Amino acid sequence: MQEQIEFIVSNAKGKPENIVHENNYCPFCDVESLTNIFKYEDDRIWLMNKYRVLADSMQTVLIESSDHNGDWSNYSSKNAGEIMEFALRCFDEMRADPKYKSVIMYKNFGPHSGGSLLHPHMQIIGLDKVDAYTHVHENNFEGKDYLKIGNASLNISTEPILSFLEFNIRIKDISDAQSMADAVRMLTNYILNKFFNGKFDSYNLFFYHVNDEIICKLIPRINTSPVVMGYKMPQVDNLEQIEKVSKEVIDFNSDFK
């Protein structure tokens, strides 16, 4: 089974960037110039990625909001719920297409997340030949539930995929998108403002369908450890630290609006 995907360097030529250089041009603000749009609901847009750098794939972008500085940490509950529901619908639409070996949806935020554009967006990618979930297992989402937000259950992975700390938000189906959105709003605020005294300025969101549940994995990001890069060996928080963070999130959530 093919496990690697080719990166087409030539297709990245001219790719815009404004995470580091914030005054650079933003193509997602220039809505009139956008092409190959699949869905457009209010200011949420799902369209083809202009810079398709992955071979044998369908790369798409989901623009979350017209607010260039919008983010899950500052969306209103209503707006976040609408964005989450829209994103999950688009994700499922692509997953239903049998021509793809696998479909992934994720979000980059901040200079350490692997992203290039500040404007809030996600990526939905259909892979023709690669199963992106080969190295992802059910145990990567297991952990003690420590909080419930609406119909969303929250835990911290005791066996993370690669990061030292991975938050999991689990819902039964898309009808619980609002609960997932509220959990993401709270956790992104916690990560950017409270966790390690605000040391983290970046995160990723990854979305999965596992055992009849929809799971959003939220990972705080800093520079990746060389142990991970060189050996694919995650450094895992001990249970005492996981318990400490869980209690801190519970306290943070009690004051979160």
C-alpha positions, -999 to 999 in steps of 0.1 A, spaced: 0 0 0 13 34 -9 20 54 23 39 85 9 26 113 -12 46 134 -36 50 171 -29 51 191 -62 75 219 -55 68 238 -87 31 242 -78 41 261 -47 58 289 -67 41 322 -59 21 307 -30 10 337 -8 21 340 29 9 364 55 12 346 88 47 360 94 45 390 70 10 401 81 8 430 56 11 408 26 -18 403 2 -46 380 13 -63 361 -15 -92 350 8 -101 387 15 -103 393 -22 -135 373 -26 -143 386 -61 -111 370 -75 -119 336 -61 -126 308 -86 -137 272 -87 -162 276 -58 -181 246 -47 -203 260 -20 -210 295 -7 -231 301 24 -231 335 40 -193 343 42 -183 306 43 -168 294 11 -156 260 -1 -134 261 -32 -106 245 -50 -71 251 -37 -52 272 -63 -19 259 -52 -22 221 -54 11 208 -42 2 172 -34 2 146 -63 -27 123 -69 -51 144 -48 -80 168 -48 -70 198 -26 -97 221 -15 -99 251 10 -128 260 32 -127 297 41 -144 300 75 -152 337 77 -148 370 59 -131 383 91 -94 382 82 -85 380 119 -112 356 128 -104 324 147 -121 298 168 -107 316 199 -127 348 190 -158 335 171 -192 338 187 -209 306 197 -234 310 169 -208 318 142 -186 289 153 -216 265 152 -224 275 117 -188 271 105 -184 237 121 -217 224 106 -207 237 72 -172 222 74 -185 188 85 -210 187 57 -183 195 31 -160 169 47 -188 142 45 -196 152 9 -160 145 -2 -158 113 20 -188 99 1 -169 100 -32 -156 65 -39 -128 77 -61 -107 87 -31 -87 63 -10 -91 86 19 -102 121 27 -87 144 54 -98 177 70 -75 198 91 -68 234 102 -35 253 108 -34 283 130 -3 303 139 34 303 129 42 269 142 12 251 127 25 245 92 2 271 76 10 301 54 -21 322 55 -35 340 85 -71 343 72 -92 316 89 -95 285 68 -94 247 68 -83 222 42 -102 192 29 -81 169 7 -91 138 -12 -62 113 -17 -64 91 -47 -39 64 -37 -29 69 0 -48 59 31 -40 87 54 -53 68 84 -29 39 81 -9 49 112 -39 63 131 -56 39 155 -85 39 179 -62 40 209 -50 74 197 -83 89 208 -87 71 241 -85 88 274 -105 96 305 -135 119 298 -130 149 321 -156 173 307 -189 175 288 -198 205 267 -233 201 254 -232 167 236 -194 168 232 -172 147 253 -136 158 260 -105 138 268 -68 139 265 -51 111 246 -31 87 268 -16 73 236 -12 103 213 -3 101 176 29 121 178 24 152 200 30 152 238 -5 165 244 -36 159 222 -71 170 232 -100 149 217 -135 163 212 -161 136 204 -196 139 191 -221 113 178 -230 130 145 -232 163 127 -264 173 146 -240 180 175 -218 203 155 -227 232 178 -214 213 209 -181 205 191 -178 241 180 -183 254 216 -157 229 229 -132 241 202 -138 277 211 -131 271 247 -100 249 242 -84 272 216 -88 301 242 -73 279 268 -43 269 246 -36 304 234 -41 322 267 -38 299 297 -18 267 288 18 270 299 11 307 307 3 316 271 35 301 257 17 286 227 7 307 197 -3 279 173 -25 249 171 -39 223 146 -73 208 143 -77 173 128 -110 156 120 -118 119 120 -147 95 118 -140 67 143 -165 41 156 -196 60 146 -183 92 162 -169 124 148 -137 134 165 -118 167 165 -82 163 177 -68 197 189 -30 198 192 -11 228 207 20 235 185 55 247 191 87 237 174 86 199 168 108 178 189 138 162 171 129 129 188 96 130 168 113 142 136 141 117 136 124 86 152 86 91 150 87 87 188 62 108 206 70 122 240 39 116 261 28 136 292 25 114 323 -8 107 339 -2 132 366 3 160 341 -27 149 321 -48 151 353 -34 185 361 -43 199 326 -77 183 328 -85 201 360 -71 233 346 -94 231 316 -124 224 338 -116 255 358 -110 276 327 -143 264 311 -163 274 342 -153 310 336 -155 309 298 -182 327 280 
